[in-house]
Amino acid sequence: MKNINKPLKADRQQNNQDWFSLQLLEWYNLNKRDLPWRETKDPFKVWLSEIILQQTRVNQGLPYYINFTNSYQTINDFASAPLDEILKLWQGLGYYSRARNMHACAQTIVETYNNKFPKDYTELLKLKGIGKYTAAAIASICYEEAVPTIDGNVFRVMSRLFGIEDDIAKASSFKIFFDRAKTLIPKSDPGNFNQAVMEFGATVCTPKSPQCSECMFVNHCFAKQHDLIDRLPVKSKNIKIKHRYFNYHVYTFESQVLIRQRAVGDIWAGLFEFDLEETEKSLKSRNFEDAKWLDTSVKLVHQLTHQKLHIQFHVYEFDSKQALERMNKELLMTKVSIADLSNYAVPKPIELFLNNEFCQ
């Protein structure tokens, strides 16, 4: 595959960059979606939106952004909130480490930076949970620093348009795309330029069935001219999926149920769950002298990035309050009212179980 990402003579290179930037910004001004985080340069709100939208579609992330900005007006409000409260608001988005990192980041900003986000890319990178993409977004949108954001949309647009064939799954490729984007980003409007590239990739230069007929770059697109739309960007796939089998044992007596908070070091850290027994393959219930088995849920398969979880819920009714208390002390769990379970942040599979079976 030929790579057309070659140096141009100085005057041609400048004209090419200006043409690309002007065309893209003009398209963005006419076609951008009306989204609330585009109406502000408040770094707190831009930060919230960028973290929420990682690994998340806009239509899914939008109500979360609204809930968070309604709940917390400032970075200080966010930092002062209990982590359990933030995890509850985050429930359903997945990748819960993002929420935990956000809370830690907010506390650092309050304690170290006097309630104000750092104003440059390099300083922003020092904060927990803020990587190159988020740092570039905040720096360019809020502080007009000409540093490009590189995400999946940007990889796709640039690889197709300029014929960059470097494998985007490799860390070494980031610098290639980052350096190329730095030659294109205008110093006069870096924030809108970054948003424009991402918007173009999300709505026109999409992964599948891109809208090439509506693309103003179609006559200059390397991938289109060489019939490589389906092959660019290049991304190797070496992900091995791990299968795990979760048996959740739900211990109840009348209106009470036992739950515990997950520890750090595995998925869903800090969220609440029932007693968990992880087995090699089979999913099974238990037998108890002082409790009877009531029901076993249908098998649920929950897909994570590198894991596939096979889950079943087994519900038991203890024959007395004292029996439930003994189980509670033995397992170091917490007894709560079934009616109050909605106040606790739980993983998505447990939320589905509660909504569809257990609490009906």
C-alpha positions, 0 to 999 in steps of 0.5 A: 500500500502506497503512503502519500503522506509525503513532505510538500514544498513549503508554499504548497504545504501551507496552502494544502493545510489552510485549504483543509482547515478552512473547508473542514471548519466551514463544514462544521459550522454548517453541520455540527450537532447541537450538543450542550458541551459545545455551548461552553468553554468551562473546563469542568463541563468540557472535562465531564463531557470528554470523560463520559463520551470515552467508549460511549455513543453521544446519544447514550452519554448525553443524559449522563452529562445532563445529570452530572452537570445538574448535580454538580455546578463546579469542580469543587462540588464534584470533588466534595461529593461521596464517591458512592454518589458519583458511582450511582450517577455513573451506573450503566455507563460501564468502565467504572474506573473512569468515574473513580479517576474523575473523583480523584482528579477533581480532588487534586484540582481542588487541593493542588490547583486552587479549584482551577484546571491547569491551562496547558496540555503538558500540565493537564497530562499530570492529572489522574484519568486525563490522557493525551486525548482529553488533555488536548480537548481541554487545552484546545477548546478552553484555552485555545492551545493548538494541540490536536486531539487523536481518537478513533474518528481522527485516526480514521479520517486522517488515515483515509484522507492522507493514506497513512497505513501505520497500525493504529493499534500500536502505540508508536503510531500515535506520534505519526498521526499526532505530528501530522495533525499538528501541521493541519490544526490552525492556531486561530481556532484549534478547539473548533478544528479538533471538534470538527475532525471528530464530528466529521469522522462520527457523521460522514467518514464513518467506520462502515458505509461512509457518506463519500458522496457528501464528502468535500474531500472525496476527490482528494481522498487517498482511500477513495481513489485507491478503493481502500475505504474498507482497509483504512485505518489499519488496525491489528486484532490480537485481543483474546477474550477471557470467559468467566462464570459468575454465580450470584447468590441472593440471600433474603429474608422477608424484605431484607437482602445481603449485599457487599461492595466490590474491592479494588483489583478487578472489574466493577471496583466500588460497586455493590453486588450479591454474594459472588461465587466464580466457577470454572464453567458451570453455573449452579445454586447452593444448598442450605439447611436454614434456607430454601432455594426460590429461583434461578435466573436465566443465563445472562452473557455480559460482554466487556472489552477483554472478558465475556461474563456468564452470569446467573442469579440464585435467590434464597429465602432464609427461614428466620431473621437470625439465620440471615444475620448469621450469614451476614456476619459469616460473609461480612456483608451488609443487610439492606432493604430490598426497596432501597437497592435502587440507592446503591450503584451496581454493575449493569447485569445486576441492574438488569436483574433487579429491574426485570426479575427480582424487584418486580 
